[in-house]
């Protein structure tokens, strides 16, 4: 289970050092093999390989005759790349995906249960400002009655 936010830096080659608190879990759950793909929110999604495989299978089983489904298949499956952590806990992010998510030096890794989101730091700050709009009564209907 991945949770929490980590502010990180990409190195000059586009490598991300996975925080040590997640490395063991990624080694146990997928032998350090990770799938990274594009997300419609213009961040990247990082899944341990065993978590990604059923998602990919389900996406590929959907009809490609529906234009919206086909677009989602292109985005998620078409951009998926296999990564492997090296001995230092680093993964090399593909240049096209770094460009898609506008990832430069400062990035934010956000644990989301079985996956991570990887954000450009400025876009992440904008997401947090948007999340605070819930205070103003813009709560989605499915969250009514939910409490912490």
TITOR-458183 format. One line per field, with one value per atom (N, C-alpha, C, O, CB): chain; residue number from 1; x, y, z; atom name. Coordinates in pm, 1 decimal. Glycine has a CB too. Layout:
<recs>
chain	[A ...]
n	[NUM ...]
x	[X ...]
y	[Y ...]
z	[Z ...]
atom	[CA ...]
</recs>
This chain:
<recs>
chain	[A A A A A A A A A A A A A A A A A A A A A A A A A A A A A A A A A A A A A A A A A A A A A A A A A A A A A A A A A A A A A A A A A A A A A A A A A A A A A A A A A A A A A A A A A A A A A A A A A A A A A A A A A A A A A A A A A A A A A A A A A A A A A A A A A A A A A A A A A A A A A A A A A A A A A A A A A A A A A A A A A A A A A A A A A A A A A A A A A A A A A A A A A A A A A A A A A A A A A A A A A A A A A A A A A A A A A A A A A A A A A A A A A A A A A A A A A A A A A A A A A A A A A A A A A A A A A A A A A A A A A A A A A A A A A A A A A A A A A A A A A A A A A A A A A A A A A A A A A A A A A A A A A A A A A A A A A A A A A A A A A A A A A A A A A A A A A A A A A A A A A A A A A A A A A A A A A A A A A A A A A A A A A A A A A A A A A A A A A A A A A A A A A A A A A A A A A A A A A A A A A A A A A A A A A A A A A A A A A A A A A A A A A A A A A A A A A A A A A A A A A A A A A A A A A A A A A A A A A A A A A A A A A A A A A A A A A A A A A A A A A A A A A A A A A A A A A A A A A A A A A A A A A A A A A A A A A A A A A A A A A A A A A A A A A A A A A A A A A A A A A A A A A A A A A A A A A A A A A A A A A A A A A A A A A A A A A A A A A A A A A A A A A A A A A A A A A A A A A A A A A A A A A A A A A A A A A A A A A A A A A A A A A A A A A A A A A A A A A A A A A A A A A A A A A A A A A A A A A A A A A A A A A A A A A A A A A A A A A A A A A A A A A A A A A A A A A A A A A A A A A A A A A A A A A A A A A A A A A A A A A A A A A A A A A A A A A A A A A A A A]
n	[1 1 1 1 1 2 2 2 2 2 3 3 3 3 3 4 4 4 4 4 5 5 5 5 5 6 6 6 6 6 7 7 7 7 7 8 8 8 8 8 9 9 9 9 9 10 10 10 10 10 11 11 11 11 11 12 12 12 12 12 13 13 13 13 13 14 14 14 14 14 15 15 15 15 15 16 16 16 16 16 17 17 17 17 17 18 18 18 18 18 19 19 19 19 19 20 20 20 20 20 21 21 21 21 21 22 22 22 22 22 23 23 23 23 23 24 24 24 24 24 25 25 25 25 25 26 26 26 26 26 27 27 27 27 27 28 28 28 28 28 29 29 29 29 29 30 30 30 30 30 31 31 31 31 31 32 32 32 32 32 33 33 33 33 33 34 34 34 34 34 35 35 35 35 35 36 36 36 36 36 37 37 37 37 37 38 38 38 38 38 39 39 39 39 39 40 40 40 40 40 41 41 41 41 41 42 42 42 42 42 43 43 43 43 43 44 44 44 44 44 45 45 45 45 45 46 46 46 46 46 47 47 47 47 47 48 48 48 48 48 49 49 49 49 49 50 50 50 50 50 51 51 51 51 51 52 52 52 52 52 53 53 53 53 53 54 54 54 54 54 55 55 55 55 55 56 56 56 56 56 57 57 57 57 57 58 58 58 58 58 59 59 59 59 59 60 60 60 60 60 61 61 61 61 61 62 62 62 62 62 63 63 63 63 63 64 64 64 64 64 65 65 65 65 65 66 66 66 66 66 67 67 67 67 67 68 68 68 68 68 69 69 69 69 69 70 70 70 70 70 71 71 71 71 71 72 72 72 72 72 73 73 73 73 73 74 74 74 74 74 75 75 75 75 75 76 76 76 76 76 77 77 77 77 77 78 78 78 78 78 79 79 79 79 79 80 80 80 80 80 81 81 81 81 81 82 82 82 82 82 83 83 83 83 83 84 84 84 84 84 85 85 85 85 85 86 86 86 86 86 87 87 87 87 87 88 88 88 88 88 89 89 89 89 89 90 90 90 90 90 91 91 91 91 91 92 92 92 92 92 93 93 93 93 93 94 94 94 94 94 95 95 95 95 95 96 96 96 96 96 97 97 97 97 97 98 98 98 98 98 99 99 99 99 99 100 100 100 100 100 101 101 101 101 101 102 102 102 102 102 103 103 103 103 103 104 104 104 104 104 105 105 105 105 105 106 106 106 106 106 107 107 107 107 107 108 108 108 108 108 109 109 109 109 109 110 110 110 110 110 111 111 111 111 111 112 112 112 112 112 113 113 113 113 113 114 114 114 114 114 115 115 115 115 115 116 116 116 116 116 117 117 117 117 117 118 118 118 118 118 119 119 119 119 119 120 120 120 120 120 121 121 121 121 121 122 122 122 122 122 123 123 123 123 123 124 124 124 124 124 125 125 125 125 125 126 126 126 126 126 127 127 127 127 127 128 128 128 128 128 129 129 129 129 129 130 130 130 130 130 131 131 131 131 131 132 132 132 132 132 133 133 133 133 133 134 134 134 134 134 135 135 135 135 135 136 136 136 136 136 137 137 137 137 137 138 138 138 138 138 139 139 139 139 139 140 140 140 140 140 141 141 141 141 141 142 142 142 142 142 143 143 143 143 143 144 144 144 144 144 145 145 145 145 145 146 146 146 146 146 147 147 147 147 147 148 148 148 148 148]
x	[84.7 0.0 89.3 170.8 -96.4 72.7 153.8 71.5 -37.6 207.6 124.8 56.9 161.7 277.1 -37.0 119.0 208.6 259.1 245.9 325.0 317.6 369.7 518.8 563.2 295.8 594.9 739.5 778.6 746.1 819.2 848.2 903.6 1042.5 1127.2 907.7 1064.9 1189.2 1247.8 1185.6 1164.9 1367.9 1434.0 1467.5 1513.3 1562.2 1444.3 1493.5 1637.8 1673.6 1406.0 1721.0 1858.4 1864.7 1762.6 1953.6 1982.0 1997.4 1961.4 1935.5 2138.7 1959.4 1923.2 1774.4 1727.5 2005.1 1699.3 1556.7 1527.6 1422.9 1498.8 1620.9 1600.1 1537.1 1567.3 1733.6 1449.2 1380.9 1434.2 1437.5 1225.3 1475.7 1516.5 1391.6 1333.8 1629.9 1350.3 1232.9 1267.7 1369.2 1188.1 1184.0 1212.8 1229.5 1158.7 1100.9 1323.6 1357.0 1237.1 1229.5 1467.8 1143.8 1027.8 938.8 857.2 945.3 953.4 873.6 952.1 892.4 819.1 1082.8 1165.2 1139.9 1123.2 1310.8 1137.0 1116.7 984.1 977.1 1122.6 878.7 746.7 747.9 686.3 639.4 816.6 824.2 906.9 880.3 883.1 1006.5 1085.9 1005.3 1011.0 1215.3 931.0 850.2 734.1 702.9 797.2 670.8 551.3 587.7 553.0 441.6 657.1 689.8 837.0 875.8 632.1 921.1 1065.5 1126.9 1222.3 1095.3 1071.4 1124.5 1083.7 1132.6 1270.8 993.7 944.5 822.0 728.4 909.5 824.3 722.9 674.7 752.4 778.2 546.9 492.8 454.4 386.0 369.3 498.6 465.0 382.8 410.4 593.6 281.4 197.6 143.6 156.2 81.9 83.4 25.2 -111.8 -183.0 14.4 -147.6 -278.6 -349.2 -282.9 -266.1 -482.5 -552.8 -530.2 -548.6 -699.2 -490.7 -464.2 -327.3 -287.2 -475.4 -256.1 -121.8 -18.2 72.4 -123.4 -35.3 69.2 103.1 45.6 24.3 195.1 225.7 175.7 173.0 377.2 136.5 96.2 204.7 252.2 -42.2 244.2 343.8 281.6 235.4 471.1 280.5 221.8 328.3 412.5 104.7 328.1 405.3 347.0 225.5 400.3 431.8 385.9 264.8 171.0 498.9 261.5 144.0 12.7 -94.6 168.6 19.9 -101.7 -147.5 -267.3 -77.1 -52.9 -84.7 -146.9 -237.9 39.6 -99.4 -140.5 -291.9 -343.0 -76.6 -368.0 -513.5 -580.3 -682.9 -576.0 -523.7 -578.9 -561.1 -653.9 -510.6 -441.4 -413.7 -502.7 -555.3 -264.8 -518.4 -603.4 -747.4 -811.3 -599.2 -797.8 -935.6 -950.2 -1047.5 -978.5 -854.4 -860.4 -857.6 -932.4 -743.8 -771.9 -761.0 -881.6 -903.6 -636.9 -960.0 -1078.9 -1199.0 -1299.6 -1114.2 -1189.2 -1298.8 -1303.0 -1201.2 -1284.4 -1420.6 -1436.7 -1362.7 -1376.5 -1584.7 -1284.5 -1213.7 -1299.6 -1252.7 -1083.9 -1424.8 -1514.4 -1573.9 -1624.4 -1625.6 -1568.5 -1614.6 -1497.9 -1391.3 -1663.6 -1516.5 -1404.7 -1344.7 -1223.3 -1451.2 -1426.6 -1373.3 -1290.4 -1184.0 -1488.0 -1340.4 -1266.1 -1134.1 -1030.2 -1348.5 -1138.2 -1016.2 -914.8 -794.9 -1049.5 -962.3 -871.8 -806.3 -687.1 -947.3 -883.8 -828.6 -727.5 -624.0 -941.5 -757.0 -662.2 -531.7 -423.1 -722.9 -542.8 -422.6 -340.7 -218.3 -460.8 -410.7 -341.0 -273.0 -153.1 -438.0 -347.9 -295.3 -207.0 -94.6 -409.1 -256.5 -179.7 -72.9 40.7 -273.6 -110.3 -15.1 107.3 215.0 -83.0 92.2 204.1 272.5 370.2 156.8 223.5 280.7 422.8 452.4 193.6 509.3 649.4 691.5 656.2 743.2 767.1 818.6 949.4 1039.2 839.5 958.0 1078.1 1126.5 1050.4 1050.8 1253.7 1307.2 1398.1 1485.8 1384.0 1376.0 1461.3 1602.5 1622.4 1405.4 1700.0 1838.5 1880.6 1799.4 1933.0 2003.8 2052.5 2047.7 2048.2 2191.7 2043.0 2034.9 1891.5 1868.1 2115.8 1793.6 1653.0 1604.6 1506.5 1629.9 1674.0 1635.9 1561.7 1583.8 1759.2 1472.3 1407.9 1426.7 1417.7 1255.8 1452.9 1469.5 1333.8 1276.9 1576.8 1282.7 1153.1 1171.4 1258.5 1085.6 1090.9 1103.8 1083.8 998.5 1002.4 1163.7 1160.4 1021.4 977.4 1259.8 951.6 817.9 720.8 639.7 761.7 729.1 639.5 678.9 591.9 639.8 808.1 851.2 798.6 752.9 1005.7 805.0 755.0 603.3 552.5 792.6 530.4 384.4 342.6 250.1 329.2 410.4 373.1 450.2 438.3 396.5 528.7 608.9 699.3 713.8 517.6 759.7 848.2 987.1 1048.3 851.4 1034.7 1169.5 1247.0 1257.0 1171.3 1301.3 1382.6 1295.5 1309.8 1482.5 1206.7 1126.8 996.6 914.5 1096.9 979.2 860.5 802.2 867.7 894.3 678.6 609.8 557.1 484.8 493.2 594.1 548.3 440.2 463.3 667.2 320.5 205.5 156.4 114.3 92.3 161.6 110.3 -41.3 -108.8 155.5 -94.0 -238.2 -284.3 -354.5 -275.9 -245.1 -285.2 -194.4 -83.6 -428.8 -239.3 -160.5 -74.6 -3.8 -252.1 -79.7 -2.8 48.6 16.3 -89.7 129.6 177.5 134.0 114.2 331.4 119.5 110.2 239.9 292.0 -16.4 292.0 412.7 378.1 337.9 529.5 394.3 349.2 464.5 564.2 248.3 449.5 527.1 490.4 372.3 497.7 587.8 561.0 457.6 372.3 689.8 463.6 367.7 227.1 130.2 410.4 215.1 82.3 25.7 -95.1 90.5 113.0 66.3 10.2 -94.0 181.0 79.4 29.9 -107.2 -194.3 130.9 -126.5 -257.0 -363.9 -478.1 -248.1 -327.4 -421.4 -462.5 -579.1 -359.5 -368.4 -398.7 -490.8 -580.1 -269.4 -469.9 -559.5 -700.1 -798.2 -506.0 -710.1 -840.3 -908.6 -1029.9 -824.6 -831.3 -888.3 -944.9 -1043.2 -782.5 -884.3 -934.5 -1067.9 -1135.7 -832.6 -1105.6 -1235.7 -1350.9 -1462.1 -1250.1 -1325.8 -1431.3 -1481.4 -1596.4 -1380.3 -1395.7 -1437.5 -1550.9 -1628.8 -1320.0 -1560.5 -1660.3 -1790.7 -1872.6 -1605.8 -1811.3 -1936.9 -1942.7 -2051.3 -2045.0 -1831.7 -1830.1 -1805.8 -1737.6 -1722.9 -1861.4 -1839.5 -1914.8 -2033.9 -1884.5 -1846.9 -1915.7 -2024.7 -2007.5 -1814.7 -2136.6 -2247.8 -2209.4 -2263.6 -2357.6 -2115.5 -2078.8 -2004.5 -1986.9 -1993.6 -1960.4 -1892.0 -1982.8 -1939.9 -1776.0 -2107.3 -2200.3 -2218.9 -2240.1 -2337.6 -2210.9 -2225.2 -2094.0 -2087.4 -2324.8 -1989.1 -1857.3 -1792.7 -1798.2 -1766.1 -1732.6 -1662.2 -1531.9 -1513.3 -1748.6 -1442.9 -1312.2 -1307.0 -1205.0 -1198.8]
y	[-117.7 0.0 124.0 143.4 -0.2 206.2 326.9 447.9 470.0 341.9 525.8 648.5 752.9 721.4 623.2 876.6 985.8 1058.7 1012.3 934.3 1175.2 1262.8 1281.6 1305.1 1400.0 1271.1 1294.0 1390.8 1369.4 1159.8 1496.9 1590.5 1540.2 1520.3 1738.3 1519.9 1458.8 1539.9 1633.5 1312.8 1502.3 1563.4 1454.8 1346.6 1640.3 1484.2 1398.2 1437.1 1554.5 1410.4 1338.4 1372.8 1416.6 1417.8 1252.8 1451.9 1506.2 1406.4 1446.1 1552.9 1276.1 1173.2 1139.1 1057.5 1047.7 1200.9 1171.4 1053.9 990.1 1144.6 1025.1 914.3 966.2 1075.5 842.2 883.9 911.0 813.3 692.6 898.6 864.3 778.2 749.0 839.3 844.4 621.9 580.9 592.6 538.7 434.1 662.9 674.3 536.9 441.7 752.0 529.2 400.6 335.6 212.9 419.5 414.7 356.2 274.8 195.1 466.6 293.9 219.4 107.9 17.2 314.0 113.7 19.1 -125.8 -210.1 50.1 -155.8 -295.2 -349.0 -461.1 -307.5 -268.9 -312.5 -336.3 -431.6 -208.6 -251.5 -270.3 -392.5 -457.4 -146.6 -423.6 -544.0 -669.6 -767.5 -542.3 -666.6 -783.4 -801.3 -913.2 -768.8 -691.3 -695.7 -657.8 -549.4 -601.1 -746.6 -723.2 -722.3 -689.0 -596.4 -757.7 -768.4 -639.9 -644.7 -883.5 -524.2 -396.7 -358.8 -259.7 -399.1 -437.2 -405.2 -315.3 -346.3 -535.7 -204.1 -100.1 -67.4 -70.3 26.8 -36.6 12.9 158.5 191.8 -72.9 244.0 386.0 418.0 368.1 476.2 501.8 541.3 681.7 738.3 441.3 736.6 870.4 864.6 764.8 930.3 971.3 984.6 1105.2 1203.0 1000.6 1100.8 1214.7 1347.3 1453.8 1185.3 1342.7 1464.8 1523.9 1621.5 1436.4 1467.3 1508.6 1489.0 1570.2 1653.8 1378.7 1330.4 1190.8 1145.4 1329.9 1123.6 985.5 893.5 930.4 965.9 774.5 670.1 564.1 521.6 608.4 521.4 416.6 302.8 321.2 469.5 185.8 65.8 -41.2 -56.0 12.9 -116.8 -241.2 -328.7 -331.3 -314.8 -399.3 -478.6 -566.4 -568.6 -565.8 -639.3 -724.6 -646.6 -701.9 -805.6 -521.0 -438.5 -387.5 -371.1 -319.7 -362.4 -309.7 -414.7 -383.3 -253.6 -536.7 -639.0 -658.0 -664.7 -769.9 -667.2 -681.2 -556.1 -566.3 -714.1 -440.0 -316.0 -316.6 -286.2 -190.8 -351.4 -356.5 -460.5 -436.1 -388.8 -574.8 -679.7 -630.9 -654.3 -806.9 -563.5 -513.7 -405.8 -406.0 -458.2 -314.2 -209.2 -269.3 -226.1 -110.4 -368.4 -430.2 -515.3 -545.0 -514.6 -554.8 -635.2 -549.2 -601.5 -720.1 -418.1 -328.4 -307.6 -318.5 -193.3 -277.9 -256.8 -131.7 -25.1 -246.3 -145.8 -30.5 46.3 141.7 -75.2 4.8 76.3 200.8 288.6 -15.6 209.5 328.1 428.1 397.1 293.5 546.9 642.2 682.6 700.7 766.1 696.8 734.2 620.6 643.6 771.8 498.1 382.4 370.0 345.6 253.5 386.7 376.2 482.6 455.2 389.4 603.1 709.8 675.4 699.6 842.6 619.3 581.1 467.0 466.7 540.0 370.4 262.3 318.5 277.0 160.3 412.2 473.0 544.7 532.9 571.5 618.9 695.1 603.5 616.8 787.9 511.1 429.4 314.2 298.4 374.6 234.6 118.4 161.7 114.4 12.3 250.7 295.4 364.9 358.6 386.9 431.2 502.2 423.3 470.9 633.0 304.5 225.9 182.9 139.9 102.7 195.7 154.7 73.2 105.4 278.9 -32.5 -116.5 -57.5 -23.8 -262.3 -46.1 5.4 -97.4 -182.6 142.2 -87.9 -175.3 -92.6 -20.4 -296.5 -104.2 -32.2 -88.6 -209.9 -42.6 1.7 -44.3 -65.0 -47.5 56.9 -101.2 -130.7 -12.2 -29.9 -181.0 109.6 230.8 277.0 383.5 342.3 196.8 233.5 338.2 407.9 282.7 349.6 448.5 382.9 265.9 522.2 460.8 420.3 533.0 650.9 387.7 494.9 592.1 612.3 519.7 544.6 734.6 766.8 800.2 880.2 884.9 740.2 768.3 917.4 983.1 684.7 968.5 1110.7 1157.4 1265.2 1139.1 1076.2 1117.7 1134.7 1227.3 1015.1 1046.2 1057.4 1174.1 1240.7 927.5 1199.9 1317.9 1443.8 1535.6 1323.7 1448.5 1564.5 1576.7 1686.4 1554.0 1465.2 1465.5 1527.9 1609.0 1322.5 1490.3 1536.6 1661.8 1706.2 1426.2 1719.0 1838.7 1818.8 1908.1 1959.8 1700.6 1670.6 1722.2 1684.4 1518.9 1808.5 1859.8 1816.7 1696.7 2015.0 1906.8 1867.5 1835.7 1728.7 1978.8 1925.8 1910.5 1836.9 1882.4 2048.0 1721.7 1639.3 1599.9 1611.2 1513.2 1553.8 1508.9 1368.0 1344.4 1606.9 1275.3 1136.5 1119.5 1143.9 1034.3 1077.0 1068.9 924.7 869.0 1163.5 864.0 729.2 728.5 811.4 671.1 634.2 623.5 479.4 425.5 675.1 418.0 279.8 183.0 156.4 257.0 129.0 29.2 91.4 20.1 -74.7 222.2 290.1 423.4 464.6 312.5 488.5 623.5 715.0 671.2 626.2 841.9 946.5 1025.2 1049.4 1038.6 1065.1 1146.5 1276.4 1276.8 1071.5 1387.2 1518.0 1615.8 1609.5 1574.3 1704.9 1827.4 1902.9 1910.5 1912.7 1958.7 2020.7 2133.4 2144.1 2074.4 2216.3 2326.4 2274.1 2325.7 2421.1 2172.6 2114.0 2049.1 2053.1 2009.5 1989.4 1929.1 2036.4 2016.7 1852.4 2149.5 2258.8 2306.8 2338.2 2376.8 2312.5 2350.9 2247.9 2284.2 2366.2 2119.8 2014.8 2031.8 2012.6 1875.8 2067.2 2085.4 2205.2 2200.5 2103.5 2311.5 2427.8 2390.5 2434.7 2544.2 2310.5 2265.1 2176.8 2185.7 2188.3 2092.1 2004.9 2086.2 2045.8 1906.9 2199.2 2284.2 2349.6 2402.2 2391.3 2346.6 2403.4 2326.7 2378.7 2403.2 2201.7 2124.6 2196.7 2179.4 1985.1 2277.2 2352.1 2447.3 2483.7 2429.5 2487.7 2585.7 2521.7 2587.1 2670.8 2394.6 2328.3 2261.1 2222.9 2424.7 2245.0 2182.1 2031.6 1972.0 2246.5 1971.6 1828.6 1743.4 1765.3 1792.2 1646.2 1556.5 1477.7 1445.1 1459.7 1446.8 1377.7 1244.8 1208.0 1355.1 1171.0 1040.4 1050.4 949.6 966.0 1172.1 1190.2 1243.8 1258.9 1283.1 1271.9 1319.9 1211.1 1094.4 1360.2 1250.6 1155.4 1090.1 1018.5 1049.5 1113.8 1057.9 1145.6 1268.4 1048.1 1081.7 1159.2 1091.6 972.0 1176.2 1170.0 1119.2 1108.1 1067.0 1209.9]
z	[0.0 0.0 0.0 90.2 122.5 -101.2 -114.6 -75.8 -128.3 -258.4 16.6 58.1 91.5 120.5 179.8 86.8 121.1 -1.5 -114.7 200.9 24.9 -79.4 -56.8 55.6 -80.5 -163.7 -156.6 -267.2 -384.0 -169.2 -229.8 -327.0 -362.5 -275.4 -271.0 -493.2 -540.1 -655.2 -705.5 -584.3 -695.2 -810.0 -911.0 -874.3 -766.8 -1038.5 -1145.1 -1171.4 -1162.1 -1275.0 -1204.2 -1238.7 -1385.1 -1454.0 -1212.9 -1431.9 -1567.0 -1676.3 -1790.0 -1587.1 -1643.2 -1740.8 -1736.4 -1815.8 -1716.7 -1644.2 -1632.2 -1541.2 -1552.3 -1767.4 -1450.6 -1356.5 -1228.1 -1180.1 -1325.5 -1175.3 -1049.4 -945.5 -969.6 -1064.5 -830.9 -721.2 -638.8 -578.4 -633.9 -636.7 -559.8 -411.2 -367.2 -596.7 -333.5 -190.0 -125.0 -157.8 -119.4 -33.5 29.0 96.5 102.5 130.5 147.1 215.7 121.0 167.1 281.2 -11.3 -108.6 -177.8 -235.8 -212.5 -172.2 -249.0 -212.3 -300.4 -229.1 -83.4 -42.2 -93.2 -143.6 110.1 -80.0 -126.5 -276.7 -324.3 -90.3 -351.8 -497.1 -534.3 -635.4 -563.1 -453.5 -479.4 -448.5 -522.9 -396.2 -339.9 -302.3 -399.3 -439.9 -157.9 -435.9 -519.9 -663.2 -710.0 -464.7 -731.9 -871.4 -901.9 -1013.9 -914.3 -806.0 -826.5 -882.3 -960.0 -920.0 -841.8 -887.3 -1027.6 -1081.8 -879.3 -1088.0 -1222.8 -1209.3 -1135.7 -1303.7 -1281.3 -1272.1 -1412.3 -1507.8 -1201.1 -1424.5 -1550.9 -1528.9 -1432.1 -1599.7 -1619.0 -1613.5 -1737.2 -1846.4 -1605.3 -1718.8 -1831.5 -1809.1 -1700.5 -1851.4 -1913.2 -1909.1 -1842.9 -1854.0 -2051.3 -1774.9 -1712.6 -1775.3 -1809.6 -1556.7 -1791.3 -1849.9 -1776.1 -1835.1 -1853.6 -1648.9 -1572.3 -1602.4 -1539.1 -1424.2 -1696.4 -1737.1 -1626.4 -1607.4 -1779.7 -1554.8 -1466.8 -1518.2 -1617.0 -1313.6 -1452.2 -1487.9 -1378.5 -1261.0 -1510.7 -1417.4 -1323.8 -1322.0 -1427.3 -1362.5 -1202.7 -1186.9 -1109.0 -996.4 -1116.0 -1169.1 -1109.3 -1093.3 -1181.9 -1195.0 -983.3 -983.9 -1095.1 -1114.6 -842.5 -1166.9 -1281.6 -1249.5 -1329.3 -1331.6 -1136.6 -1109.7 -1093.5 -1117.6 -984.5 -1053.8 -1042.1 -1178.1 -1201.1 -947.8 -1268.2 -1399.6 -1492.0 -1568.6 -1462.9 -1485.3 -1581.9 -1590.9 -1702.6 -1546.2 -1479.6 -1495.0 -1552.4 -1619.7 -1361.1 -1526.8 -1582.8 -1733.9 -1808.8 -1520.2 -1777.4 -1921.0 -1990.2 -2098.8 -1945.7 -1926.7 -1984.6 -1999.1 -2101.7 -1897.3 -1896.7 -1902.7 -2009.7 -2085.2 -1765.9 -2016.5 -2119.1 -2258.9 -2346.7 -2102.2 -2280.1 -2412.5 -2448.6 -2566.0 -2419.4 -2348.8 -2377.3 -2416.6 -2464.5 -2256.3 -2396.9 -2432.6 -2583.3 -2651.7 -2360.3 -2633.2 -2776.5 -2821.7 -2761.8 -2812.7 -2927.1 -2981.7 -3081.9 -3143.9 -3047.9 -3097.8 -3188.1 -3123.2 -3193.2 -3234.1 -2990.7 -2920.5 -2919.6 -2866.3 -2773.7 -2977.5 -2987.7 -2852.6 -2842.7 -3059.4 -2749.8 -2618.0 -2558.5 -2501.1 -2522.0 -2572.7 -2523.2 -2596.8 -2535.6 -2539.0 -2726.9 -2808.0 -2767.5 -2761.3 -2957.7 -2740.0 -2696.4 -2563.1 -2543.9 -2684.7 -2471.9 -2342.4 -2357.8 -2291.2 -2246.4 -2445.0 -2471.9 -2527.7 -2487.2 -2570.4 -2619.7 -2677.8 -2570.8 -2565.6 -2789.9 -2486.1 -2382.9 -2282.4 -2257.6 -2311.3 -2224.5 -2115.3 -2163.0 -2115.2 -2034.2 -2255.9 -2301.4 -2402.2 -2398.0 -2364.5 -2491.3 -2592.9 -2536.5 -2595.7 -2687.9 -2422.9 -2361.8 -2251.1 -2193.3 -2307.1 -2220.8 -2111.4 -2145.1 -2256.6 -2081.7 -2045.7 -2062.5 -1940.9 -1827.4 -2081.2 -1966.4 -1859.0 -1807.1 -1884.3 -1907.7 -1676.6 -1611.1 -1510.6 -1464.9 -1541.8 -1477.1 -1373.8 -1284.1 -1331.7 -1435.8 -1154.1 -1059.4 -1066.9 -1072.7 -914.4 -1066.8 -1062.2 -916.7 -825.9 -1132.7 -894.4 -760.4 -665.8 -544.0 -768.1 -721.1 -639.0 -618.7 -561.5 -702.4 -666.0 -650.4 -748.8 -722.9 -512.9 -863.0 -963.7 -1078.7 -1110.2 -1015.9 -1141.8 -1266.1 -1366.7 -1332.5 -1244.4 -1491.0 -1599.2 -1664.9 -1722.7 -1703.9 -1655.5 -1714.7 -1862.4 -1896.7 -1639.9 -1950.6 -2093.8 -2123.6 -2064.0 -2173.7 -2216.2 -2250.7 -2293.6 -2253.9 -2361.4 -2375.1 -2421.1 -2304.3 -2303.5 -2520.8 -2206.9 -2091.7 -2002.2 -1946.0 -2011.0 -1988.2 -1911.6 -1977.6 -1909.6 -1900.1 -2109.4 -2183.0 -2167.1 -2143.9 -2332.5 -2179.3 -2164.5 -2031.5 -2027.4 -2175.1 -1922.7 -1789.0 -1747.4 -1633.2 -1687.6 -1837.9 -1810.4 -1689.0 -1605.6 -1787.9 -1680.3 -1568.7 -1600.7 -1700.6 -1538.9 -1514.2 -1529.0 -1406.7 -1381.3 -1546.5 -1331.2 -1216.0 -1093.8 -1034.6 -1181.6 -1055.8 -933.8 -963.3 -1043.0 -871.1 -897.1 -917.9 -782.5 -678.9 -1002.1 -786.0 -665.0 -690.7 -787.4 -625.1 -603.5 -610.3 -504.4 -386.0 -588.5 -549.0 -460.1 -453.8 -555.2 -507.4 -335.5 -318.2 -327.7 -266.7 -184.4 -404.9 -426.7 -409.6 -495.2 -566.4 -300.4 -275.1 -346.5 -299.9 -318.0 -459.8 -533.0 -642.0 -713.0 -594.1 -656.0 -760.7 -706.1 -594.7 -889.1 -789.1 -761.6 -874.2 -987.5 -744.9 -842.1 -942.3 -933.8 -824.9 -920.5 -1049.9 -1055.3 -1126.0 -1242.4 -1128.0 -1053.5 -1098.6 -1115.5 -1043.5 -1001.5 -1210.5 -1216.1 -1088.5 -1054.5 -1348.5 -1017.5 -887.6 -895.4 -807.3 -829.5 -997.3 -1010.6 -1037.3 -981.6 -1123.3 -1121.6 -1147.9 -1021.9 -998.8 -1261.9 -940.2 -815.2 -722.2 -659.6 -745.6 -713.5 -628.8 -677.7 -596.6 -627.8 -808.6 -864.0 -827.4 -799.0 -1017.5 -828.2 -787.9 -642.4 -607.9 -809.2 -558.0 -416.0 -394.9 -310.4 -335.3 -470.5 -461.9 -506.4 -446.6 -547.8 -609.5 -658.6 -554.2 -535.2 -791.9 -486.8 -383.8 -268.2 -206.1 -332.0 -239.4 -131.0 -165.0 -76.7 -97.9 -292.3 -332.0 -269.7 -261.3 -484.5 -225.3 -158.5 -34.4 5.9 -120.8 25.8 144.6 112.3 200.3 203.1 -13.3 -54.2 -98.9 -163.4 -164.9 -65.5 -97.0 -232.1 -275.7 -88.9 -299.9 -431.1 -418.9 -502.4 -519.9 -315.5 -289.1 -391.1 -413.4 -145.4 -453.6 -546.0 -472.0 -354.5 -613.2 -539.0 -473.1 -410.6 -306.4 -570.9 -473.2 -419.2 -286.2 -217.7 -519.2 -248.4 -121.1 -10.3 104.1 -139.7 -44.7 58.0 163.2 130.5 -4.7 288.2 398.0 436.4 536.3 361.2 358.5 391.1 497.3 490.4 263.8 593.8 696.3 730.8 708.2 822.5 785.5 826.7 977.4 1032.8 775.6]
atom	[N CA C O CB N CA C O CB N CA C O CB N CA C O CB N CA C O CB N CA C O CB N CA C O CB N CA C O CB N CA C O CB N CA C O CB N CA C O CB N CA C O CB N CA C O CB N CA C O CB N CA C O CB N CA C O CB N CA C O CB N CA C O CB N CA C O CB N CA C O CB N CA C O CB N CA C O CB N CA C O CB N CA C O CB N CA C O CB N CA C O CB N CA C O CB N CA C O CB N CA C O CB N CA C O CB N CA C O CB N CA C O CB N CA C O CB N CA C O CB N CA C O CB N CA C O CB N CA C O CB N CA C O CB N CA C O CB N CA C O CB N CA C O CB N CA C O CB N CA C O CB N CA C O CB N CA C O CB N CA C O CB N CA C O CB N CA C O CB N CA C O CB N CA C O CB N CA C O CB N CA C O CB N CA C O CB N CA C O CB N CA C O CB N CA C O CB N CA C O CB N CA C O CB N CA C O CB N CA C O CB N CA C O CB N CA C O CB N CA C O CB N CA C O CB N CA C O CB N CA C O CB N CA C O CB N CA C O CB N CA C O CB N CA C O CB N CA C O CB N CA C O CB N CA C O CB N CA C O CB N CA C O CB N CA C O CB N CA C O CB N CA C O CB N CA C O CB N CA C O CB N CA C O CB N CA C O CB N CA C O CB N CA C O CB N CA C O CB N CA C O CB N CA C O CB N CA C O CB N CA C O CB N CA C O CB N CA C O CB N CA C O CB N CA C O CB N CA C O CB N CA C O CB N CA C O CB N CA C O CB N CA C O CB N CA C O CB N CA C O CB N CA C O CB N CA C O CB N CA C O CB N CA C O CB N CA C O CB N CA C O CB N CA C O CB N CA C O CB N CA C O CB N CA C O CB N CA C O CB N CA C O CB N CA C O CB N CA C O CB N CA C O CB N CA C O CB N CA C O CB N CA C O CB N CA C O CB N CA C O CB N CA C O CB N CA C O CB N CA C O CB N CA C O CB N CA C O CB N CA C O CB N CA C O CB N CA C O CB N CA C O CB N CA C O CB N CA C O CB N CA C O CB N CA C O CB N CA C O CB N CA C O CB N CA C O CB N CA C O CB N CA C O CB N CA C O CB N CA C O CB N CA C O CB N CA C O CB N CA C O CB N CA C O CB N CA C O CB N CA C O CB N CA C O CB N CA C O CB]
</recs>
